[in-house]
Amino acid sequence: MHFKSIVYIKLFLALLLLFNYSCETVGETESGQLEIYVWSHNDYDQDKPLFKALEHGFQMIEADIHLIDGELRVTHDHPENPREIPVLEEQYLQPLVEVIQQNNGSVLPESTLPFYLVIDVKTEAEATFGALMEVIEPYREYFTRLENGIWKEGPIHLLISGNRPKLSPDDADRMVFIDGRLPDIGSGLPSDLYPLISDHWGSHFTWNGIGEISPSEFEKLEEYVSKAHAEYKIIRFWATRDTKEFWDVLIRAGVDVINVDDLQKMRNYLDGNL
């Protein structure tokens, strides 16, 4: 199976100078294993939130948040008893800082790809974003960010998904990136604010992972990938099956980020054991 390099290095040099973004989204580790972005979907539902994904070497970890009584609770649905639900800082931020300190400034020292903490906002966008920035501020040094128009590299890239705030590409100070959607392609949104395009698989394709994908749908998938890459963006689809057949198709088409619930199965796949 042929795995395509997603973005050509020479075309990406200008962007690298701006914010040291990784131009390789599919590659191999020193041991020769395939390495792609793996998005730990609803990571808080794993038996070991955060740590299971890190143990498997996965670089995108998703935490859904609700702003409830001034606190950011990590859960998919609005809880009946909010105080029983962990807050973002305790479940993800503080443990990540400990990992970074133990790893001499890196979340995943063996990975060739940047690490993303993905915050999927479930409550009102602007108010939740404001609360998030207050919680994040004490950890500023750990995040890749703009300060006075200059990019400063940190071990964590913070990506906002779900109910996303409206941010200006002209902002000189920023600690976040935004998860785009397919309609955002061609709208002029820069990749240093919208580095990723994500969308619902079933909204664009009928193939459900059973049998062969039709040539027309595979061509359509390749076109989406090509359009995203032309804007120096990576691409993901959610609501895809956790199967070898589905992952084979996504990677063959050049999809950069694989949305996954079964982390062990994906690790087996990448290791050639599936």
C-alpha positions in Angstrom: 0.0 0.0 0.0 1.3 3.4 -0.9 1.2 6.1 1.7 1.4 9.6 0.3 3.4 12.5 1.8 0.7 15.0 2.6 2.4 18.4 2.1 5.5 19.1 0.1 8.3 20.5 2.2 9.5 23.1 -0.3 6.0 24.6 -0.6 5.7 24.8 3.1 9.0 26.7 3.9 7.3 30.1 4.0 4.8 28.9 6.6 7.5 27.2 8.6 9.2 30.6 9.0 6.0 32.0 10.4 5.2 29.5 13.1 7.4 26.4 12.8 4.4 24.2 11.8 5.2 20.6 10.9 5.0 20.1 7.1 5.0 16.3 7.3 1.7 14.8 8.4 2.4 11.3 7.3 5.8 9.8 8.0 7.7 7.0 9.7 9.3 6.8 13.0 12.9 5.8 13.4 11.8 2.2 13.7 10.1 2.4 10.3 6.5 2.4 11.6 3.8 4.4 9.8 3.1 7.6 11.7 0.0 9.7 11.0 -2.1 12.0 13.1 -4.5 10.0 15.3 -7.3 11.9 16.9 -8.4 10.3 20.2 -12.2 11.0 19.8 -14.0 11.7 23.1 -10.7 10.9 24.9 -12.3 11.4 28.4 -14.3 8.1 27.7 -11.1 6.1 27.6 -10.2 3.9 30.6 -7.2 6.2 31.1 -8.0 9.6 29.7 -5.0 11.4 28.2 -2.5 8.7 29.2 -3.8 5.9 27.0 -3.5 8.0 23.9 0.0 9.2 24.9 1.1 5.6 25.6 0.0 4.7 22.1 1.9 7.7 20.7 -1.2 9.6 19.4 -0.9 13.4 18.9 -4.5 14.7 18.9 -6.5 14.4 22.1 -10.1 15.6 22.2 -11.8 16.9 25.4 -15.4 18.1 25.2 -16.1 20.9 27.6 -19.2 22.6 29.1 -19.1 25.9 30.9 -21.1 25.3 34.0 -21.2 27.8 36.9 -17.9 29.3 35.8 -16.1 26.0 35.5 -15.1 23.9 32.4 -16.4 20.4 32.9 -15.1 17.7 30.6 -18.1 15.7 29.3 -20.0 15.2 26.0 -23.5 15.9 27.4 -24.7 18.4 30.0 -24.4 16.5 33.3 -27.1 16.1 35.8 -24.5 16.4 38.6 -21.8 18.7 37.3 -19.6 18.5 40.5 -19.1 14.8 39.7 -17.5 15.6 36.4 -13.8 16.5 36.2 -12.7 20.0 35.3 -10.4 20.6 32.3 -7.5 21.8 34.3 -7.3 18.8 36.6 -8.0 16.1 33.9 -5.8 17.5 31.1 -3.8 20.6 31.7 -2.0 19.8 34.9 -1.2 16.2 33.8 0.1 17.5 30.5 2.4 19.9 32.2 3.8 17.0 34.3 4.3 14.9 31.2 6.1 17.8 29.5 8.4 18.4 32.5 9.2 14.7 32.7 10.0 14.6 28.9 12.3 17.7 28.9 9.8 20.0 27.2 8.0 17.6 24.9 4.6 15.7 25.1 5.7 12.9 22.8 9.5 12.9 22.3 9.4 10.0 19.9 6.8 11.6 17.6 7.7 13.5 14.4 4.4 15.4 14.5 3.3 18.3 16.7 0.9 17.5 19.6 -2.6 19.0 19.7 -5.0 19.3 22.6 -8.4 19.6 21.0 -11.1 21.4 22.9 -14.6 20.6 21.6 -16.8 23.4 22.9 -20.3 22.2 23.7 -21.7 25.4 25.3 -22.0 28.9 23.9 -18.9 29.7 21.9 -17.8 33.2 23.1 -18.5 32.8 26.8 -16.9 29.3 26.9 -13.9 30.5 25.0 -13.4 33.4 27.4 -13.5 31.0 30.3 -11.0 28.7 28.5 -8.5 31.5 28.0 -8.6 32.4 31.7 -7.9 28.7 32.6 -5.1 28.4 30.0 -3.3 31.7 30.8 -1.2 30.3 33.7 0.0 27.7 31.3 0.9 30.1 28.5 4.5 29.0 28.1 3.4 25.5 27.2 1.4 26.5 24.2 2.4 27.6 20.7 1.2 31.1 20.5 1.4 34.6 18.9 2.8 37.3 21.1 3.0 40.8 19.6 2.8 39.3 16.1 5.7 36.8 16.7 5.2 33.1 16.9 6.6 31.4 20.0 6.8 27.6 19.9 5.4 25.5 22.8 4.9 21.7 23.2 1.1 22.0 22.9 -1.0 23.3 20.0 -4.5 24.2 21.3 -7.2 23.5 18.7 -10.8 24.7 19.2 -13.6 22.6 17.6 -17.3 22.4 18.1 -18.8 25.8 18.9 -15.9 27.9 17.7 -15.3 31.6 18.5 -14.9 34.2 15.8 -11.2 35.2 15.7 -9.5 37.5 13.3 -6.4 36.4 11.3 -5.0 39.9 12.0 -4.9 39.3 15.8 -1.3 39.9 17.1 -1.8 37.8 20.2 -3.4 34.3 20.2 -3.0 31.0 21.9 -5.4 28.9 19.8 -6.0 27.4 16.3 -9.5 26.8 14.9 -10.8 23.5 13.4 -12.3 24.4 10.1 -15.1 22.8 8.0 -15.3 21.9 4.3 -17.2 25.0 3.4 -14.2 27.0 4.8 -12.1 25.8 1.9 -11.7 28.6 -0.6 -12.9 31.3 1.9 -9.4 32.8 2.4 -9.0 31.7 6.0 -5.2 31.3 6.6 -3.7 28.0 7.7 -1.9 29.6 10.6 -5.4 30.2 12.2 -7.3 27.3 10.5 -4.7 24.5 10.1 -7.2 21.7 9.9 -10.4 21.0 8.0 -12.8 18.6 9.6 -16.3 17.3 8.6 -18.9 14.6 9.1 -18.2 11.6 6.8 -21.9 10.7 6.2 -22.7 14.3 5.1 -20.6 13.8 2.0 -20.2 10.1 1.3 -22.5 7.0 1.2 -19.8 4.4 1.6 -19.9 3.0 5.2 -16.8 0.9 5.1 -18.5 -2.2 3.9 -17.3 -3.5 0.5 -15.4 -1.3 -1.9 -15.7 2.4 -2.0 -17.0 3.5 -5.4 -14.5 5.1 -7.8 -16.6 8.3 -7.9 -16.6 8.6 -4.1 -12.9 7.9 -3.8 -12.2 10.6 -6.4 -14.4 13.0 -4.5 -12.5 12.2 -1.3 -9.2 12.8 -3.1 -10.5 16.1 -4.4 -11.4 17.3 -0.8 -7.9 16.3 0.3 -6.3 18.0 -2.6 -8.2 21.3 -2.0 -7.3 21.3 1.7 -3.6 20.6 1.0 -3.6 23.4 -1.6 -4.3 25.8 1.3 -1.6 24.1 3.4 -4.3 22.6 5.7 -4.6 19.0 6.9 -8.0 17.2 6.8 -10.1 14.9 9.0 -13.5 13.2 8.8 -15.4 12.2 11.9 -18.1 9.4 12.2 -15.9 6.9 10.4 -15.6 3.2 11.3 -12.7 1.9 13.3 -11.8 -0.7 10.7 -8.7 -1.5 8.7 -10.8 -1.2 5.5 -11.8 2.3 6.4 -8.4 3.4 7.5 -6.8 2.0 4.3 -9.1 4.1 2.2 -8.6 7.3 4.2 -4.8 7.0 4.1 -4.7 5.9 0.4 -6.6 9.1 -0.4 -4.2 11.2 1.6 -6.3 12.0 4.6 -4.0 13.3 7.3 -5.9 12.8 10.5 -7.7 9.6 11.5 -10.6 10.0 14.0 -10.4 7.0 16.3 -12.3 5.5 19.3 -10.5 2.2 19.5 -7.0 3.3 20.3 -5.5 -0.1 20.7 -6.9 -1.3 17.4 -5.3 1.7 15.6 -2.0 1.1 17.3 -2.1 -2.5 16.1 -3.0 -1.2 12.6 -0.1 1.2 12.5 2.3 -1.5 13.8 1.2 -3.8 10.9 -0.6 -6.2 13.3 -4.2 -5.8 12.0 
